[in-house]
Structures are given as C-alpha cells and as structure tokens.
C-alpha cells in the first residue's frame, strides 16, 4: 500500500498531496492565533493575564482596573478557544477561574435582580 508521499505519478503531485494540507493547517492555526492576540491586544487588555494571581489579589482587596468587564469575559472565552485551536501552549485553569469570577461579579449587576445586598 502506498503512503501519501509515494502516491502520484510525478514529483509535483506528491508535493501538493503533503504540502497542501500542511499549509491549510498552519494557515488556519496562524489565523486563529492572530485573531485571539488581536482581540486581547486591541479590545480587552485585561484578558492578557492568566487570571489566578489577579483573582487572588482581587479577593484580598487589590483593585485591578481592567479585571472585570463583559468585553474581558468575551475576549477571554473566545480568545482562549481560538488559542487552543491554534495549538498554542496556554493553561486552562487560570482563564477558567478568571471567566468564573467575571461571570459571578457580572451577575450582581444584572438589572431586575435583587443582588444589590451582595
């Protein structure tokens, strides 16, 4: 049975059988990484950090100005998914804790719910 590299009659066809999917994979990975980094750089700079040290500081009373917000939550969720799809080396625990703390704090500000006492 022939492998992908040995298939085809001439050398040009075999190069495209191997290089075409590789170019597609690296191109899509690069595009996903570019979108995730652009969202973090230009839209929500608070999503650039891990989330765990900032959450510990927030609980201890340190005020981080760009730690909580809907744009940071969306950027963290979408950017983390795109960065993992781009095969970048990122952690999952810190961003998950950051998203959870954002969801918890943003729930307090929902209109019509009696969460003001919290």
C-alpha positions, -999 to +999 in steps of 0.1 A: +000+000+000+014+034-009+017+062+016+008+098+009+043+108-001+046+079-027+012+084-043+010+101-076+029+098-109+053+127-109+071+147-081+049+177-083+017+159-074+032+142-044+045+175-030+010+190-032-005+159-015+017+166+015+022+204+015-014+214+007-029+201+040+001+212+059-003+248+046-040+247+054-033+236+089-006+261+096-025+289+079-057+283+100-036+279+132-019+312+124-052+329+117-067+317+149-037+329+169-038+363+151-075+367+159-070+358+196-040+380+201-056+409+182-087+407+204-066+407+235-043+435+224-068+460+209-101+453+226-096+440+262-061+442+276-072+427+309-077+393+293-039+390+286-031+377+320-037+343+335-064+352+359-054+333+391-029+358+406-052+387+398-082+369+413-063+363+445-053+399+446-089+410+439-102+388+468-076+403+491-087+439+482-063+450+455-082+470+428-073+460+392-089+484+369-093+462+338-100+429+355-138+427+354-160+435+324-181+420+297-156+427+270-129+410+291-152+379+296-159+376+259-123+381+249-111+356+275-136+329+264-133+334+226-096+341+227-089+310+249-108+288+225-090+302+195-056+300+211-062+263+220-074+256+184-042+273+172-022+248+193-006+275+215+007+265+249-018+281+273-032+270+306-068+262+310-072+266+348-063+302+352-086+315+324-114+293+336-111+308+371-110+343+355-141+336+335-159+322+365-151+353+386-162+376+358-195+357+355-201+359+392-194+396+395-213+405+364-243+385+377-245+410+406-251+438+381-280+422+362-310+446+360-341+435+378-325+410+402-322+418+439-284+411+442-276+446+455-271+433+491-242+411+479 
